[in-house]
């Protein structure tokens, strides 16, 4: 945790992501919504193994993204909960659905729900450098607060000089909840760039490397922009509002 990050980050314009995990007897539901995505995954299990996978993609950035639901079902159905890990065929999947499945499995046998709230401010000029502030809270408790200038972290002290792409060893050095939260904030720091890209930049990003379902060579040329950016920092509807009801309308209680 870093006390240098301003307490008013929630008032700054920028990216918002909320992730909620709801374990229950024999199932666990994980839901995510941010400026670009709205989706959920329920894993049914027998206490040791995944017996069914139920995905929902309510809002996606590209028209071909919904096809990833079938891949997710194939990837995890029948897999032991302990083997639902972050690198299981991730690039063949929608990475966001995949990450939801991983965090769902990690908390499947717990009792209490978990809420993560993530904030990444839009870049702004500070002393001639482009600054972003980043924060993640778990059940209302501040887990990490980072400050990034011109793509490199300047706070907290243990991250100075690192970037979101070079911090893997630091994250691995953390334990338990701190490590999980750091991974979620790292990933969100990368996804948040999509909010400030132009349409041309978003399209160009598809061809960078085949790192997800949509970016695979056999379908990337068919991808068209699907939904626009929803600016949660502007107020109004909050992330995840109504998603639980939409999920149950699709998959049942």
C-alpha positions in Angstrom: 0.0 0.0 0.0 1.2 3.5 -0.7 0.0 6.5 1.2 1.4 8.9 -1.4 -1.5 8.2 -3.7 -4.1 10.9 -3.4 -7.2 10.0 -1.4 -9.4 11.7 -4.0 -8.5 9.3 -6.9 -12.2 8.4 -7.1 -12.9 12.0 -8.2 -10.4 12.0 -11.1 -11.6 11.2 -14.6 -10.4 7.8 -15.6 -10.9 4.1 -15.9 -13.0 2.1 -13.5 -13.2 -1.6 -13.0 -15.2 -3.6 -10.4 -14.8 -7.3 -9.9 -17.0 -9.3 -7.6 -16.7 -13.0 -6.5 -19.7 -14.7 -4.9 -19.1 -18.2 -3.7 -22.0 -20.5 -2.7 -22.5 -24.2 -2.1 -21.4 -26.0 -5.2 -20.8 -22.9 -7.4 -19.0 -19.6 -7.6 -19.9 -16.6 -9.7 -17.3 -14.0 -10.8 -18.5 -10.7 -12.4 -16.5 -7.9 -14.0 -17.3 -4.6 -15.5 -15.2 -1.7 -16.7 -15.2 1.0 -19.3 -14.8 -1.5 -22.2 -16.2 -4.8 -20.8 -19.1 -6.4 -18.9 -19.0 -10.1 -18.3 -19.5 -12.9 -15.8 -18.5 -16.6 -15.3 -20.2 -19.1 -13.0 -18.3 -22.3 -12.2 -20.2 -25.2 -10.8 -18.2 -27.7 -8.9 -18.3 -30.8 -6.6 -15.8 -29.4 -4.2 -12.8 -30.6 -6.2 -13.5 -30.4 -9.9 -15.3 -28.0 -12.2 -18.5 -29.7 -13.4 -19.9 -26.9 -15.5 -18.8 -23.4 -16.8 -21.5 -20.8 -17.5 -20.1 -17.6 -19.2 -21.9 -14.4 -20.1 -20.5 -11.6 -22.3 -22.9 -8.6 -21.9 -20.6 -5.9 -23.3 -17.5 -6.5 -25.4 -15.2 -4.3 -27.5 -15.2 -6.5 -30.7 -17.9 -8.2 -32.6 -16.2 -11.6 -32.6 -15.5 -11.7 -28.8 -18.7 -13.6 -27.9 -17.4 -16.7 -29.6 -14.9 -17.0 -26.7 -17.6 -18.4 -24.4 -17.4 -21.8 -26.1 -13.6 -21.9 -25.7 -13.9 -21.1 -22.0 -16.3 -23.9 -21.5 -14.0 -26.3 -23.3 -10.9 -25.0 -21.4 -12.2 -25.5 -17.8 -15.0 -28.1 -17.7 -13.8 -31.1 -15.8 -10.6 -29.5 -14.6 -9.7 -29.7 -10.9 -10.2 -26.5 -9.1 -6.6 -26.5 -8.0 -5.5 -26.7 -11.7 -7.5 -23.7 -12.9 -4.4 -21.6 -13.3 -3.6 -18.3 -15.0 -1.8 -19.7 -18.0 -4.1 -22.5 -19.1 -4.7 -21.8 -22.8 -5.1 -18.1 -22.0 -4.3 -16.7 -25.4 -6.9 -19.0 -27.0 -9.5 -17.5 -24.7 -10.9 -14.1 -24.0 -8.3 -13.1 -21.4 -10.9 -11.3 -19.3 -13.3 -14.3 -19.1 -10.2 -16.5 -18.5 -9.1 -14.3 -15.6 -12.6 -14.4 -14.1 -12.5 -18.2 -14.2 -9.2 -18.3 -12.5 -10.2 -16.0 -9.7 -13.5 -17.8 -9.3 -11.8 -21.1 -8.9 -9.3 -19.6 -6.4 -12.2 -18.6 -4.1 -14.7 -21.3 -4.9 -14.5 -23.0 -1.5 -14.7 -19.8 0.6 -17.8 -18.4 2.2 -17.7 -14.6 2.0 -18.0 -12.6 -1.3 -15.1 -10.4 -2.4 -15.3 -7.0 -4.1 -12.4 -5.4 -5.9 -12.7 -1.7 -6.9 -10.0 -0.4 -9.3 -9.2 3.2 -10.3 -6.8 4.3 -13.0 -6.8 8.0 -13.7 -6.5 9.4 -17.2 -3.0 10.7 -18.1 -2.5 14.3 -17.1 0.5 16.6 -17.3 2.5 17.0 -14.1 5.8 18.8 -14.3 6.0 18.1 -18.0 5.4 14.3 -17.6 2.3 12.2 -18.2 1.1 11.0 -14.9 -1.4 8.3 -14.0 -2.5 7.3 -10.5 -3.7 3.7 -9.8 -5.4 2.2 -6.9 -7.1 -1.1 -5.9 -9.4 -1.7 -2.9 -10.6 -5.1 -1.6 -13.8 -5.0 0.3 -13.2 -1.3 0.8 -9.6 -1.7 2.1 -6.8 0.0 0.1 -4.4 -2.8 -1.1 -2.1 -0.9 -3.5 -1.7 2.6 -4.7 0.8 3.4 -7.4 1.9 6.5 -9.3 3.2 6.2 -12.9 5.0 8.9 -14.9 5.8 8.6 -18.6 5.2 4.8 -18.3 7.4 4.2 -15.2 6.4 3.9 -11.6 7.6 6.6 -9.3 5.8 5.4 -6.2 5.8 3.3 -4.1 9.5 3.1 -3.5 9.8 -0.6 -4.2 8.4 -0.1 -7.7 10.4 3.0 -8.8 11.7 2.6 -12.3 9.6 -0.5 -13.1 6.8 -0.6 -15.7 3.6 -2.6 -15.8 5.4 -5.1 -18.0 8.5 -5.5 -15.8 7.0 -6.0 -12.4 6.3 -9.7 -12.5 9.1 -10.6 -10.0 7.9 -8.0 -7.6 4.3 -9.3 -7.7 5.6 -12.9 -7.2 7.4 -11.8 -4.1 4.1 -10.8 -2.5 1.8 -13.1 -0.5 -1.9 -14.0 -0.7 -4.3 -11.1 -1.0 -1.6 -8.6 -1.7 -0.3 -10.7 -4.7 -3.8 -11.2 -6.1 -4.6 -7.5 -5.8 -1.3 -6.5 -7.4 -1.9 -8.8 -10.4 -5.4 -7.3 -10.9 -4.1 -3.8 -10.7 -1.2 -4.6 -13.1 -3.6 -6.0 -15.7 -6.1 -3.1 -15.3 -3.2 -0.6 -15.8 -2.7 -2.1 -19.3 -6.4 -2.4 -20.2 -7.0 1.2 -19.1 -5.0 2.5 -22.1 -7.9 1.4 -24.3 -10.1 4.1 -22.8 -7.9 6.9 -24.2 -7.1 5.3 -27.6 -8.6 6.6 -30.8 -10.6 4.2 -32.9 -7.6 3.9 -35.3 -5.3 3.0 -32.4 -7.7 0.4 -31.1 -7.9 -1.2 -34.5 -4.1 -1.2 -34.9 -3.7 -2.8 -31.5 -5.5 -5.9 -32.7 -2.6 -6.8 -35.0 0.2 -6.4 -32.5 0.3 -10.1 -31.4 -2.2 -12.9 -31.1 -2.7 -12.6 -27.3 -6.4 -13.4 -27.0 -9.3 -15.1 -28.8 -10.2 -12.1 -31.0 -6.6 -11.5 -32.0 -6.0 -15.0 -33.4 -5.1 -14.9 -37.1 -8.2 -16.9 -38.2 -10.6 -14.2 -36.9 -8.8 -10.9 -36.3 -9.7 -9.6 -39.8 -13.4 -10.2 -39.1 -13.3 -8.2 -35.9 -15.3 -4.9 -35.9 -15.7 -2.5 -33.0 -18.8 -3.5 -31.1 -19.5 -1.2 -28.2 -18.2 2.2 -27.2 -16.5 3.3 -24.1 -18.7 3.8 -21.0 -17.3 6.5 -18.8 -18.1 5.4 -15.2 -16.0 8.3 -13.8 -18.6 10.7 -15.3 -21.2 9.4 -12.8 -24.6 7.8 -13.3 -24.8 4.0 -13.5 -22.2 2.1 -11.5 -20.2 -1.0 -12.7 -22.1 -4.3 -12.2 -25.5 -2.6 -11.8 -28.0 -5.1 -13.0 -25.5 -7.7 -14.2 -26.5 -10.3 -11.6 -30.1 -10.2 -12.8 -29.0 -10.5 -16.5 -26.8 -13.5 -15.6 -29.6 -15.3 -13.9 -32.0 -14.5 -16.8 -29.5 -16.3 -19.1 -28.3 -19.2 -16.9 -30.9 -19.4 -14.2 -30.2 -19.1 -10.4 
